[in-house]
Amino acid sequence: MEQILIIGVNTRPVAESAFRAGYSVYSASYYCTLDFRGYTERRCILQQQKGESCGRFQENFSTEKLLEAASDFMEKVDGIIPLTGAPGLPEDKVLGNPRADHVEDKYRLYQRIKNSYPTPETHLITDPHEALEIVSSGEKRYLIKPVRGAGGFGVMDFQEASGEFLLQEYIEGVPVSASVLSTGSDAITVLTSRQIIKRNIPGFEGQFIYAGNMTPGPQGVIEEMAEDLILDLSLRGSNGVDFIMQGSEVYVVEVNPRIQGTFECAEASLGINMTEAHVMACMGELIEKPEPLMYAVKRILYAPSRCMVGEIKIPGVYDLPFPGAIIEEGEPLVTVLAADENPERALSAASSRCYMVRKKLKPL
């Protein structure tokens, strides 16, 4: 395994990790950030220009565009790491889970695990009147969420909706996740995290938007439950399980059958190369369970309004937009990372860097 293609929305962290591990790295992504280093060749959907709007991700992104950008890379490489699913990719080259519909379809996942793992009550809704009947029949609080999707987009408190969607019991608690390496027959949880969820992202108010992580998180039962679940679902490589912790109770909310957003925090906390660990697991070998060395914080900043971005040269700030590019309200701006042996210092450093980034924005 010498040449690897990383394909996804933002491949920068995994591509750089793969480069550090000694691979020749090809990348096909939606974003091409200014600080993207360590690739053999890359292609991007979004081409940022000074004075021009970057537009809206949900309007401009498609899996078809991503596959087109990566089409000739697929023949060159030995392996492919998909960060957004694997439809259309050559299955014999996928390092991970070439078929994960039983997980990505959230209702299929619920039906498969509901009798074996604690999970919120979930209904597949095609008629809005059915949802109203369920909500009005008791004292439970419910969320609506898309059948497929990630990042918390489309997940919100119950309101009238059309089309097919999930109605899921809302459980008040702490959102946490577990990062699991699996060979398909053996698994270890390498790290847990607390998720940072924001509900006030402009343009997505009320939705449960993923905005980062803090590592390490709670240990114990979620580690064991995550390992059992990943093996039950026959997943390989690095996979994630999202939970809600309510006191001593733990509920499975979602499973992410690919490298997760905690990737950078895992490398910072554990001092390991997560791409290499992922590839090894896909090839049938697990690393020894590492002990956390540092506390790490990841923050994803979203544009508070339509703005122009100045030049950003701040340590610990990544995924930099092109200077002078216009970012639309609610679109992602940058990723902020901080690590320290003390959790309060790590949080403080991340907050300070977020403040400095905001000072670089010019509202339009």
N, C-alpha and C positions, 0 to 999 in steps of 0.2 A: 504494500500500500504506500504509494509515493505521491500520487496526485489526487487531490480532493476538490470537489465542487461543493461550495456552500451556497444554498439557494434559499432566499427568504425575503422578508420585508426589510430587515436591517441586519446584514450579515457581518458588520464590522467586528463585534467582540469575538465571535466564533472564528472568523477568518484570521484575525490576528493571533488567536490562541493556536489555531492549526499551523500557522506560519512559525510560531515559537516552538512548536513540537517537531518542526523539521519537514513539513509537507510543502509541496508545490500547491499553491492555493488559487483556485479559480472561484469567482464570485458572480452571482447574478442576484440582484436585489432591487427593491423599489427605491430605497434611499441610497445615495452615494455621498456620505458625509465628507467634509473637508479634511478631517483627520484620519481618514481610512488609510491604513498602511499595511504592508505585509501580504500582498497578493501577487500572483503571477500575471493574472489578467482579470479584469472585472467589467461588468456591464450593468447599467442602471436604467430604470424606467424614468425616474425623475431627474431632469437636468436643471439644476438651479442656476439662475442668472441674476446678476445685480439689477435691482430695480424692477424685477418681475415677480409675480406671485408664484408660490410653489403649489397653489391650488389645494384641493382637498383629497386626502388619501382615499377616502371611501368612494369618491367619484372616479378617481383615476387608476386605482389599482385593480388588477385582475390576475388570476392564476395563469390565464392564457398568455398575457404579456410577459410574465415571469418565465414561463416555459420557452417562449420564443427567444428571449434574451439568452437563455442557457442552452439552446438547442445544440450548437456545435461543440460546446464544452463537454457535453455528456459523453461524446465519443472519445475525448482525450483522456478523461480521468479514470482512476481505478475505483473511486468510491464517491458517493453523493450523500451529503448531510442536508436533508430538508428541514427547514425551520418553520414551514407553514403547511405541512402535509405533503404527501407524495403522489397524488394522482398525476398520471402522465409521465412519470419518471421510470426509467428501466429498473424493474424490481431487483434484478440481480446485482445492481450497483448501490442500492440504497443502504446506507449505514444507519439503521434504526428500524422503523416499522413501515414497510411499504404498503401494508393494508391495515388501516386502523379505523375503519368506518364504525366498528362496534364500540369505539370509544368516542370518536368525534361526533357521532349522532348521540346527543345527550339523553334522549329518551331511550334509545336502545341500551345505553350504558345503565340507566336507572333500572330498566326492566331486568337487566342481567345481574345487577348487584343488590337489589333491594331486599332480598331475603337472606343475604349473607353479611351485609355491612349496614351500619346505621347511616341513613341518607334521608334528606328531606323528602316528604311526600311530593310527588311530581305528576302532573297530568299533561297529556298532549292535547292541545286545544285547536280545533278547526272552526268551531262555532263560538263566537264571542258570548252568546247567551249562556252557553255551558259554563264558561268561566265565571260569569256573574252569579250563576246558581251556586257554584262551589264556594265562591268568596262569601256569599250572603248566608251560607248554611251554618257557619260556626264562628268561633272567635279567633281562628288562626289568621295570621297576616301572610300575604302571598306576594311573590315577585313574578314578573313576566320576563322571559328570556328567550333568545332565539334558539332553535333546535341545534344549530351549529354556530360557532363563532368563538372569539377569544378576546381577552383584554377587558372584559366587562362591558363592552359596547352593546347596547340594546338590553342590558339587564337593569330593571328599574322596578319601583314599587308598582303594584297592580293598578292599571288604568285600562280604559277601553282600548282594544287593539284589534287589528284585522289580520287575516291570513293565518298561517299555521305558526303556533308558538307554544312554549312551555309555560305552564302555571306551576310555580314551585313554592312550597312552604318556606316562609322566611324565618330563619332561626337567628336570633340575636346572639352575638358572640364575637370572638376574636378570629379573624381570617388568618390561617396559617397554611403553609405548604411544606411538602417533603420532596426532596430531590433523590431519586432512586436510580441506581445503576443495576441493570439486569442482563443476564446472559440468556434469559428465557427459561432457565432451570434453576437459577440461583440469583439472589438479589440482596443488595445492601442499601440502606438509606445513608447517603454520605453527608446530608445536611438538611436541617429544617430552617424555616424562616417565618417571620411575621410579615404579612403583606400590608403594603400601604395602599389603601383604597380611597380615592377622592370622588366626592359626589357633586362638586361644584365646578367642574370643567366647563368653561363657556361653550355653549352650543350643545352640551351633553348633560345639562343640569339634571340632577336626580339619578343619573346612571352610575353604576358602581364601577368606576374606571380604575384599572390597574395603574398605579403611579410609583411602584418600586417595592423594595423589600428591606428588611433588617435581618441579618444573620449573626450567629445562629439563633434559632427559635426554640420552642419547647421540645423536649425530648420524651422518650418513653413510648406510650401506646401508639402515637401517630406514626412512629418509625416502623414499628412492627406491622401495623395495619397497612401502611403504604407498601411495604415489601410484599405482603400476602396478596394485596390487590393487583399489583403490577404482574406478579407471577400468574395469578388467576386469569388475567387478561392476555397472557402470552406476549408481553411486550419486551422489547430488547433495547439496549443502549441506555441513554439517560432519559428518564421520564419523570413527570411531576404529578403529585396528587394534592389537590386543594381541599382543605378541611375548614369547618367552623368548630371552634372550641367553645363550648358553653358550660362553664364550670368544669366538672370532671367528665362531661360527656363530649364525644368527638363525632362529628358527622362528615361523611364524604360528600363533597359538593361536585367536583369535576376531576377528570384525569386528563393530563396533557401528554400525548404520546410522542413527545419529542423534547429536545433541549429547551429548557425553560428560561424565563426572564431572570431567574436567580443566578444564571450562569456566571456573571462577573463577580457577584458576591461570594459564590462558592469558591472561585479561584482565589479571591482576596482573603477569605476566612480560612481556607484550608491550605493554601500555598501549593496547590497542585494544578496540573494542566487538565482541565475538564474535557477538552476535545480528545486528548489522548486516552483519558479514562473511558470516554464514550466509545471510541473506536475499539479499544480493547474489549469492552463488554460485548459489543456487536460481534467480535471475533471469538467470544466464548471465555474471556478471562476477566475476572474482577480484581480491581485494586484492593489492597487492605483498607479497612475502614479508617479514614483519617480523623484526627482530633482537631477541632477548631483552634486556630492560633490567634485569630483576630476577630473583632467585631466589625462587620461591614454594613454599610448603608448605601442603597441605590435609590435615587430619586429621578423620576421622569418629569421634566417640566413641560407644561403645555402653554401655548401662547395665551396670555390673559386678554388680548384683543388683537386686532389686525395690526401687525407691527413690522418694522424693518430691523434687521439684526446687524449690530456693529461687529467689529472684529473681536473675537473672544479668545483670549490667551490666559486661561485660568487653570492652574493645576487641578486635576480631578474632574474636569468637565470634558465630556466626549460627545460624539455625534454632532459635530459642529456644522451649522449651516454656512453656506457661502456668504461672506460679508456683503451686505446690501440686499440680500434676498428678502422677499416679503413673505412672512408666515401668517397664514390666516388664523383667525380666532379659534382656539380650541385644538389646533394642530400641535403635534409634538415639537418642542424646541431643541432640547439637549438632554443628555443623560449626565447626572451628577453622581460621582462615586466618592466614598470616604471610608477609610479603615483605620482602626486604632485598637490597642489592647484594652481601652476603656470605652464602654458603650456610649456614655454621655459625651465623650470627646468626639467619637465618630459621628454622632447625631449633630453635634454642634458644628463640626467641620462641614458636613453636608448642607446644613441650613445656611451657613455663611457663604458657601459657594453658590447656592441658589439665589441668595440676595445679590451677589455680585453679577450674576447673569442677568437678573432683571434690570439692573442698572444699565445694561448694554442695549436695551430695547428702546426703539423709538416708535411710539404709538402713531398710527396713521388714521 
